[in-house]
Amino acid sequence: MINFGVVGYGYSGRAFHTYLPTLADGLNLRAIAVRNPAVRQQAAADHPEARVYADLDTLLADGAIQLVILATPHDTHRDLAIQAMEAGKHVVTDKVMALNAHQAEEMIAAARRNDVMLSVFHNRRWDWDYLTVQKVVSDGLLGEPFLFHAAVAGYGAPRGWRGDRAKSGGIMYDWGAHFMDQALQLVPAPVESVFCDIIYRPALPTDIGNYGLIRMQFANGTRYSVEITNLSGIQKPRWFVQGDKGSLIKYGLDPQEDAMRQKRIEEAEEDPANYARLVTYRNGEQSEQVIPSVRGSWVSYYQNISDVLNKGAELAVKPEQVLDVMRVYDAAMRSAETGQVVRL
């Protein structure tokens, strides 16, 4: 049994990281660290089984804790992760891993130096929509895919630190982190070039940007676009994928988060109206089918963490994989600043 402590008790700490790991065999919630006294009181009321500490230093002094989970603003991940790893603790940090590739490299170096595990919470590798696209591609139903478009469109400014560019990194560092990770998992080739465009409008009280587009070109010729907007009242397709023998379109987000907020993630269900639609061509004949989603579970991320620490299993979300994502991010931010395509 691995005892873990969670640092931070905002939405991520409350909904994700003090809940999902407890559904995995072999993990036990030992402590929560919260600086704000009122939030600390709420954490204690929500989790009477856990110790509640005022800061990370006190949590790290608890010798029973082996794993530290960081549910804190993006700009803190590097420093807090390194501090925890220098104290001999394994670390999971929420995405995005860090604000740039250099910070990510420092985190990986600290993990190796202290012989501890480091992983990033890319739970959306277990999203139903992503797993469905992955299966359709691997089954060859699209032929050779050459165009991917992933998007999330909504209206409204994020609350708290997520609306502060200095703390969050900007509009592309939240949903975009998942989309970029999925892109590098789906396409079996390195990224060759990146273009990024971020639009700022005065409609919302935030400086993170209101529209972001990242276009990646991979060495095998695949084009992959990631699009995020917080100024749209009309949804875009979550996925559009085109291959030389067909196309896929899918609306709707993964249903697990709503169920998770009610502490019933296992009961998540998807509206069949949001199932993927696939149109293919074979021998000049067109066929169309609806693809029920492949069910995944975000608990699988933490079950893998448990299996790594308890049984020596292979880590599913390796920090080196996420470092590749951060290198693409760095290129994207240079592109946004210059207006030019950046080659990796």
SULFEN-V712259 format. One record per residue. PSI is psi in whole degrees, -180 to 180 (999 if undefined). BURIAL is 1 if it has 16 or more other C-alpha atoms within 10 Angstrom, else 0. D_CENTER is the distance of its C-alpha to the mean C-alpha in Angstrom with 1 decimal. Layout:
BEGIN
psi=PSI burial=BURIAL d_center=D_CENTER
psi=PSI burial=BURIAL d_center=D_CENTER
END
This chain:
BEGIN
psi=128 burial=0 d_center=25.8
psi=123 burial=1 d_center=23.2
psi=131 burial=1 d_center=23.4
psi=153 burial=1 d_center=20.3
psi=142 burial=1 d_center=20.1
psi=131 burial=1 d_center=17.5
psi=115 burial=1 d_center=17.8
psi=140 burial=1 d_center=17.4
psi=43 burial=1 d_center=18.1
psi=-156 burial=1 d_center=16.7
psi=-45 burial=0 d_center=14.7
psi=-46 burial=1 d_center=11.8
psi=-42 burial=1 d_center=14.5
psi=-52 burial=1 d_center=16.7
psi=-38 burial=1 d_center=14.7
psi=-62 burial=1 d_center=12.0
psi=-13 burial=1 d_center=13.2
psi=3 burial=1 d_center=16.9
psi=-59 burial=1 d_center=16.8
psi=-44 burial=1 d_center=14.6
psi=-28 burial=1 d_center=15.9
psi=-13 burial=1 d_center=19.4
psi=-9 burial=1 d_center=19.2
psi=139 burial=1 d_center=18.8
psi=133 burial=1 d_center=22.2
psi=4 burial=1 d_center=23.0
psi=139 burial=1 d_center=21.0
psi=127 burial=1 d_center=22.8
psi=114 burial=1 d_center=21.9
psi=-39 burial=1 d_center=24.4
psi=160 burial=1 d_center=23.6
psi=134 burial=1 d_center=21.8
psi=124 burial=1 d_center=22.3
psi=130 burial=1 d_center=22.8
psi=-40 burial=0 d_center=24.9
psi=122 burial=0 d_center=25.9
psi=-39 burial=0 d_center=28.9
psi=-41 burial=0 d_center=28.4
psi=-36 burial=0 d_center=24.7
psi=-40 burial=1 d_center=25.9
psi=-40 burial=0 d_center=28.6
psi=-41 burial=0 d_center=26.2
psi=-41 burial=1 d_center=24.0
psi=-38 burial=1 d_center=27.3
psi=-38 burial=0 d_center=28.4
psi=-32 burial=0 d_center=25.3
psi=73 burial=1 d_center=25.3
psi=-16 burial=0 d_center=28.9
psi=-11 burial=0 d_center=28.2
psi=152 burial=1 d_center=26.3
psi=145 burial=1 d_center=27.6
psi=119 burial=1 d_center=26.5
psi=159 burial=1 d_center=26.8
psi=-16 burial=0 d_center=27.2
psi=171 burial=0 d_center=25.3
psi=-37 burial=1 d_center=23.4
psi=-44 burial=0 d_center=26.7
psi=-39 burial=0 d_center=28.2
psi=-43 burial=1 d_center=25.2
psi=-24 burial=1 d_center=25.5
psi=-10 burial=0 d_center=29.2
psi=105 burial=0 d_center=28.7
psi=-15 burial=0 d_center=29.6
psi=-14 burial=0 d_center=28.4
psi=126 burial=1 d_center=24.7
psi=-24 burial=1 d_center=23.1
psi=131 burial=1 d_center=19.4
psi=130 burial=1 d_center=17.8
psi=123 burial=1 d_center=14.4
psi=113 burial=1 d_center=13.5
psi=60 burial=1 d_center=12.5
psi=168 burial=1 d_center=13.9
psi=151 burial=1 d_center=13.8
psi=-37 burial=1 d_center=12.1
psi=-7 burial=1 d_center=15.6
psi=-11 burial=1 d_center=16.5
psi=-46 burial=1 d_center=14.0
psi=-53 burial=1 d_center=16.4
psi=-44 burial=0 d_center=19.6
psi=-40 burial=1 d_center=18.6
psi=-44 burial=1 d_center=17.0
psi=-41 burial=1 d_center=20.2
psi=-44 burial=1 d_center=22.4
psi=-41 burial=1 d_center=21.2
psi=-34 burial=1 d_center=21.4
psi=-23 burial=1 d_center=24.9
psi=5 burial=1 d_center=25.8
psi=14 burial=1 d_center=25.1
psi=144 burial=1 d_center=22.1
psi=154 burial=1 d_center=19.1
psi=134 burial=1 d_center=15.8
psi=127 burial=1 d_center=12.2
psi=141 burial=1 d_center=10.4
psi=157 burial=1 d_center=7.5
psi=157 burial=1 d_center=5.2
psi=150 burial=1 d_center=6.7
psi=-46 burial=1 d_center=9.0
psi=-175 burial=1 d_center=12.1
psi=-13 burial=1 d_center=13.9
psi=172 burial=1 d_center=15.4
psi=-35 burial=1 d_center=16.1
psi=-44 burial=0 d_center=19.2
psi=-42 burial=1 d_center=17.5
psi=-40 burial=1 d_center=15.1
psi=-39 burial=1 d_center=18.4
psi=-38 burial=0 d_center=20.0
psi=-43 burial=1 d_center=17.5
psi=-39 burial=1 d_center=18.0
psi=-39 burial=0 d_center=21.7
psi=-38 burial=1 d_center=21.8
psi=-43 burial=1 d_center=20.3
psi=-40 burial=0 d_center=22.9
psi=-34 burial=0 d_center=25.7
psi=3 burial=0 d_center=25.3
psi=50 burial=0 d_center=24.6
psi=164 burial=1 d_center=21.6
psi=141 burial=1 d_center=18.2
psi=130 burial=1 d_center=15.0
psi=164 burial=1 d_center=11.5
psi=137 burial=1 d_center=8.0
psi=78 burial=1 d_center=6.0
psi=68 burial=1 d_center=3.8
psi=-23 burial=1 d_center=5.8
psi=4 burial=1 d_center=5.6
psi=-13 burial=1 d_center=7.9
psi=17 burial=1 d_center=10.2
psi=144 burial=1 d_center=10.2
psi=-40 burial=1 d_center=13.9
psi=-44 burial=1 d_center=14.0
psi=-45 burial=1 d_center=12.0
psi=-34 burial=1 d_center=14.3
psi=-46 burial=1 d_center=17.2
psi=-44 burial=1 d_center=16.8
psi=-43 burial=1 d_center=16.4
psi=-43 burial=0 d_center=19.6
psi=-42 burial=1 d_center=21.5
psi=-48 burial=1 d_center=21.0
psi=-28 burial=0 d_center=21.9
psi=-5 burial=0 d_center=24.9
psi=16 burial=0 d_center=26.2
psi=-24 burial=1 d_center=26.7
psi=1 burial=1 d_center=25.9
psi=-133 burial=1 d_center=27.9
psi=108 burial=0 d_center=26.3
psi=138 burial=1 d_center=23.2
psi=-7 burial=1 d_center=23.5
psi=124 burial=1 d_center=21.6
psi=139 burial=1 d_center=18.1
psi=121 burial=1 d_center=17.1
psi=135 burial=1 d_center=13.8
psi=150 burial=1 d_center=14.1
psi=128 burial=1 d_center=13.6
psi=131 burial=1 d_center=16.8
psi=179 burial=0 d_center=17.9
psi=125 burial=0 d_center=20.5
psi=145 burial=0 d_center=20.3
psi=140 burial=1 d_center=19.2
psi=152 burial=0 d_center=16.4
psi=159 burial=0 d_center=18.2
psi=-146 burial=0 d_center=18.7
psi=-21 burial=0 d_center=17.1
psi=-17 burial=1 d_center=14.4
psi=7 burial=1 d_center=17.4
psi=114 burial=1 d_center=18.7
psi=-38 burial=1 d_center=17.9
psi=-34 burial=0 d_center=19.2
psi=-34 burial=1 d_center=16.8
psi=-27 burial=1 d_center=13.6
psi=-22 burial=1 d_center=14.2
psi=180 burial=1 d_center=14.7
psi=-30 burial=1 d_center=13.7
psi=-2 burial=1 d_center=11.5
psi=7 burial=1 d_center=9.3
psi=-92 burial=1 d_center=7.4
psi=-38 burial=1 d_center=6.9
psi=-33 burial=1 d_center=8.0
psi=-42 burial=1 d_center=5.3
psi=-44 burial=1 d_center=3.7
psi=-40 burial=1 d_center=7.5
psi=-40 burial=1 d_center=8.7
psi=-45 burial=1 d_center=7.2
psi=-39 burial=1 d_center=8.7
psi=-47 burial=1 d_center=11.7
psi=-21 burial=1 d_center=12.5
psi=-34 burial=0 d_center=12.5
psi=-35 burial=0 d_center=14.6
psi=120 burial=1 d_center=17.1
psi=54 burial=0 d_center=19.5
psi=155 burial=0 d_center=20.5
psi=156 burial=0 d_center=19.7
psi=131 burial=1 d_center=18.9
psi=-40 burial=0 d_center=22.3
psi=157 burial=1 d_center=22.0
psi=137 burial=1 d_center=19.8
psi=137 burial=1 d_center=20.9
psi=137 burial=1 d_center=19.2
psi=126 burial=1 d_center=20.9
psi=129 burial=1 d_center=20.0
psi=134 burial=0 d_center=22.5
psi=127 burial=0 d_center=23.5
psi=153 burial=0 d_center=25.8
psi=8 burial=0 d_center=27.6
psi=-29 burial=0 d_center=26.9
psi=145 burial=1 d_center=24.3
psi=70 burial=0 d_center=24.8
psi=156 burial=1 d_center=21.8
psi=17 burial=1 d_center=21.6
psi=-12 burial=1 d_center=18.0
psi=157 burial=1 d_center=19.2
psi=-15 burial=1 d_center=19.6
psi=133 burial=1 d_center=18.8
psi=139 burial=1 d_center=16.8
psi=126 burial=1 d_center=17.2
psi=126 burial=1 d_center=16.2
psi=125 burial=1 d_center=18.4
psi=138 burial=1 d_center=18.1
psi=127 burial=1 d_center=21.1
psi=161 burial=1 d_center=20.9
psi=-23 burial=0 d_center=23.9
psi=9 burial=0 d_center=24.8
psi=-8 burial=0 d_center=25.1
psi=136 burial=1 d_center=22.0
psi=137 burial=1 d_center=20.9
psi=122 burial=1 d_center=17.4
psi=140 burial=1 d_center=16.6
psi=125 burial=1 d_center=13.6
psi=129 burial=1 d_center=15.1
psi=134 burial=1 d_center=14.1
psi=142 burial=1 d_center=17.0
psi=20 burial=1 d_center=17.9
psi=34 burial=1 d_center=21.6
psi=125 burial=0 d_center=21.9
psi=1 burial=0 d_center=23.5
psi=131 burial=0 d_center=23.3
psi=147 burial=0 d_center=20.4
psi=164 burial=1 d_center=19.8
psi=137 burial=1 d_center=19.0
psi=-38 burial=1 d_center=15.3
psi=140 burial=1 d_center=16.4
psi=121 burial=1 d_center=19.6
psi=132 burial=1 d_center=20.4
psi=131 burial=1 d_center=23.8
psi=179 burial=1 d_center=25.7
psi=-3 burial=0 d_center=29.3
psi=10 burial=1 d_center=30.2
psi=177 burial=1 d_center=28.2
psi=153 burial=1 d_center=25.4
psi=140 burial=1 d_center=22.7
psi=141 burial=1 d_center=21.6
psi=134 burial=1 d_center=19.4
psi=162 burial=1 d_center=19.0
psi=149 burial=1 d_center=17.1
psi=161 burial=1 d_center=13.7
psi=137 burial=1 d_center=12.7
psi=1 burial=1 d_center=15.3
psi=-29 burial=1 d_center=13.8
psi=-43 burial=1 d_center=12.9
psi=-44 burial=0 d_center=16.5
psi=-36 burial=0 d_center=17.9
psi=-41 burial=1 d_center=15.8
psi=-25 burial=0 d_center=17.3
psi=9 burial=0 d_center=20.6
psi=35 burial=0 d_center=20.0
psi=50 burial=0 d_center=20.6
psi=-30 burial=1 d_center=17.4
psi=-17 burial=0 d_center=19.7
psi=8 burial=0 d_center=21.6
psi=139 burial=0 d_center=19.0
psi=148 burial=0 d_center=20.8
psi=141 burial=1 d_center=20.2
psi=122 burial=0 d_center=22.9
psi=-21 burial=0 d_center=24.6
psi=-19 burial=0 d_center=25.0
psi=5 burial=1 d_center=21.4
psi=151 burial=1 d_center=21.9
psi=146 burial=1 d_center=21.5
psi=130 burial=1 d_center=24.8
psi=126 burial=1 d_center=26.0
psi=124 burial=1 d_center=29.1
psi=161 burial=1 d_center=30.6
psi=126 burial=1 d_center=33.8
psi=124 burial=0 d_center=36.0
psi=38 burial=0 d_center=39.5
psi=-1 burial=0 d_center=39.6
psi=134 burial=0 d_center=38.7
psi=138 burial=0 d_center=35.8
psi=151 burial=0 d_center=34.1
psi=141 burial=0 d_center=31.5
psi=154 burial=0 d_center=29.5
psi=133 burial=1 d_center=26.9
psi=107 burial=1 d_center=24.1
psi=143 burial=1 d_center=23.1
psi=145 burial=1 d_center=19.5
psi=123 burial=1 d_center=18.5
psi=129 burial=1 d_center=17.5
psi=178 burial=1 d_center=14.7
psi=128 burial=1 d_center=13.8
psi=-22 burial=1 d_center=10.9
psi=-26 burial=1 d_center=13.8
psi=-33 burial=1 d_center=13.8
psi=-50 burial=1 d_center=11.1
psi=-26 burial=1 d_center=13.5
psi=-37 burial=1 d_center=16.5
psi=-42 burial=1 d_center=15.7
psi=-45 burial=1 d_center=15.5
psi=-45 burial=1 d_center=18.9
psi=-34 burial=1 d_center=20.3
psi=-49 burial=0 d_center=19.7
psi=-31 burial=1 d_center=21.4
psi=-29 burial=0 d_center=24.0
psi=-2 burial=0 d_center=24.9
psi=24 burial=0 d_center=23.9
psi=167 burial=0 d_center=21.5
psi=137 burial=0 d_center=19.4
psi=131 burial=1 d_center=15.9
psi=-47 burial=1 d_center=13.3
psi=96 burial=1 d_center=10.5
psi=142 burial=0 d_center=12.9
psi=-29 burial=1 d_center=12.7
psi=-34 burial=0 d_center=14.9
psi=-42 burial=0 d_center=12.5
psi=-28 burial=1 d_center=10.0
psi=-39 burial=1 d_center=13.3
psi=-39 burial=1 d_center=14.0
psi=-44 burial=1 d_center=11.0
psi=-33 burial=1 d_center=12.4
psi=-36 burial=1 d_center=15.7
psi=-41 burial=1 d_center=14.9
psi=-47 burial=1 d_center=13.7
psi=-42 burial=1 d_center=17.0
psi=-40 burial=1 d_center=18.9
psi=-42 burial=1 d_center=17.4
psi=-35 burial=1 d_center=18.4
psi=-39 burial=1 d_center=21.8
psi=-43 burial=1 d_center=22.2
psi=-35 burial=1 d_center=21.5
psi=-36 burial=0 d_center=24.2
psi=-20 burial=0 d_center=26.7
psi=11 burial=0 d_center=26.3
psi=155 burial=0 d_center=26.6
psi=136 burial=1 d_center=24.9
psi=128 burial=1 d_center=23.7
psi=139 burial=0 d_center=24.2
psi=999 burial=0 d_center=22.4
END
